Amino acid sequence: MRSLVIGLDGDDTLWRNEEHFAVSQEMFRSLLLPYVESDYDLDGRLAANEKANLELFGYGVKGFTLSMVETAIEVTGGRITAAEIQKLLDRGKEMLATPVELLPGVAEAVSTLSERYPLILVTKGDLFNQEQKLARSGLGDLFWRIEIVSEKDPATYRRILRRDSIDPGDFVMVGNSVRSDVLPVLAIGARAVHVPAELTWVHEHAQHNGDVPTLGSLSELPAWLAENG
Amino acid sequence: MRSLVIGLDGDDTLWRNEEHFAVSQEMFRSLLLPYVESDYDLDGRLAANEKANLELFGYGVKGFTLSMVETAIEVTGGRITAAEIQKLLDRGKEMLATPVELLPGVAEAVSTLSERYPLILVTKGDLFNQEQKLARSGLGDLFWRIEIVSEKDPATYRRILRRDSIDPGDFVMVGNSVRSDVLPVLAIGARAVHVPAELTWVHEHAQHNGDVPTLGSLSELPAWLAENG
């Protein structure tokens, strides 16, 4: 029997993430609502700036915080006060300091998986913040490899597998984002398992063709692998 | 003969970095001078906030930009305008978009070294920005390994060497920072070569005991290794 290597995504696959951004956006809306017409699309403006800034900032909380400040200045025509901008900075810091909350069943699932397969964490975002989250998660020692990457595209997955001479046919990637955890993995001839999250960042939205195995929770993964591995 | 592996630092060893921060600090001072007493230590206040924020932000331009904004709000008692804060954001973006300028002799030195030794880039900071700088440097293909790390301490160097089964006795790290490129490397029983930069960030200031080989420029490294390797 071939030995499988399992890749696991971090944000919104192992631990809650997107809902912390949702809380920030709610706060951002409340702060700016007095400055704009009631039907102004604050979320849309912030999302557009975030996307435009990705090529300079990459992913993560620090870039998101800078985008919030920039958008706040823009939509208020510079009328936002320094005290209000400080609130956005404080929220960014609060996000970075937030304790890691594992999703239901994750601790047991990762522990079980680690006894059967070499596990690679493949996670995207700020290096420093992702390392902190992993440390706070208590799961660090269960992983064989930690890969914190700036983008999850086919080239990234190819590089990760090549580095440890892993055949794509022996690799299964598991995560909540079709765009980052499923499509680029299929593109290099490896397999992917989709575990949808309650909330997924709009930038990660994508469709797969329906043939991708989809689980309701990471708890189902050990049994699925035993059957389909 | 044993085969050496050479580690090279990025910022201020291969390419100019600290002087871009110096330009930002100059701009920060000019912007805030009208708000403070003429003898107020703006640099000191910014450096203190940067240091306090390191445990949340880690190293890099995005965290520096957030610290500039926060310090500006603090030292003006909230009187700074949104338009002035936008200038700080714009400067942060400008830093992230700055073309990479290699230090004198670096292109030739790294090319020569790459023909003789496996080279590892060991650089600290924002993953995304460091990858961009490496890509812009044109040196990417000359490195055997790229290690972008959040902190350069003994544990980090130990992990890098262990990952590729490199004996510390076969590793020579070369960089401008005594604190990051020399002391932790000596601590794990490997060797270090110090190539001082014109400007080094105050946070990186440290002393070594004078026994560390020190070169005037990276151009001298190939000859030094040939003699002392």
HADDOCK unambig.tbl for C-alpha pairs under 7 A between the chains (distance, minus, plus):
assign (segid A and resid 56 and name CA) (segid B and resid 93 and name CA) 6.97 0.50 0.50
assign (segid A and resid 56 and name CA) (segid B and resid 96 and name CA) 6.17 0.50 0.50
assign (segid A and resid 56 and name CA) (segid B and resid 97 and name CA) 6.86 0.50 0.50
assign (segid A and resid 58 and name CA) (segid B and resid 128 and name CA) 5.76 0.50 0.50
assign (segid A and resid 62 and name CA) (segid B and resid 62 and name CA) 6.29 0.50 0.50
assign (segid A and resid 62 and name CA) (segid B and resid 63 and name CA) 6.72 0.50 0.50
assign (segid A and resid 63 and name CA) (segid B and resid 62 and name CA) 6.73 0.50 0.50
assign (segid A and resid 70 and name CA) (segid B and resid 86 and name CA) 6.88 0.50 0.50
assign (segid A and resid 73 and name CA) (segid B and resid 82 and name CA) 6.06 0.50 0.50
assign (segid A and resid 78 and name CA) (segid B and resid 82 and name CA) 5.06 0.50 0.50
assign (segid A and resid 78 and name CA) (segid B and resid 83 and name CA) 5.88 0.50 0.50
assign (segid A and resid 79 and name CA) (segid B and resid 82 and name CA) 6.76 0.50 0.50
assign (segid A and resid 80 and name CA) (segid B and resid 82 and name CA) 6.34 0.50 0.50
assign (segid A and resid 81 and name CA) (segid B and resid 82 and name CA) 6.62 0.50 0.50
assign (segid A and resid 82 and name CA) (segid B and resid 73 and name CA) 6.06 0.50 0.50
assign (segid A and resid 82 and name CA) (segid B and resid 78 and name CA) 5.05 0.50 0.50
assign (segid A and resid 82 and name CA) (segid B and resid 79 and name CA) 6.76 0.50 0.50
assign (segid A and resid 82 and name CA) (segid B and resid 80 and name CA) 6.35 0.50 0.50
assign (segid A and resid 82 and name CA) (segid B and resid 81 and name CA) 6.63 0.50 0.50
assign (segid A and resid 82 and name CA) (segid B and resid 82 and name CA) 6.67 0.50 0.50
assign (segid A and resid 83 and name CA) (segid B and resid 78 and name CA) 5.87 0.50 0.50
assign (segid A and resid 86 and name CA) (segid B and resid 70 and name CA) 6.87 0.50 0.50
assign (segid A and resid 93 and name CA) (segid B and resid 56 and name CA) 6.97 0.50 0.50
assign (segid A and resid 96 and name CA) (segid B and resid 56 and name CA) 6.17 0.50 0.50
assign (segid A and resid 97 and name CA) (segid B and resid 56 and name CA) 6.86 0.50 0.50
assign (segid A and resid 126 and name CA) (segid B and resid 126 and name CA) 6.71 0.50 0.50
assign (segid A and resid 126 and name CA) (segid B and resid 127 and name CA) 6.62 0.50 0.50
assign (segid A and resid 127 and name CA) (segid B and resid 126 and name CA) 6.62 0.50 0.50
assign (segid A and resid 127 and name CA) (segid B and resid 127 and name CA) 5.77 0.50 0.50
assign (segid A and resid 127 and name CA) (segid B and resid 150 and name CA) 6.52 0.50 0.50
assign (segid A and resid 128 and name CA) (segid B and resid 58 and name CA) 5.74 0.50 0.50
assign (segid A and resid 128 and name CA) (segid B and resid 150 and name CA) 5.46 0.50 0.50
assign (segid A and resid 150 and name CA) (segid B and resid 127 and name CA) 6.52 0.50 0.50
assign (segid A and resid 150 and name CA) (segid B and resid 128 and name CA) 5.47 0.50 0.50
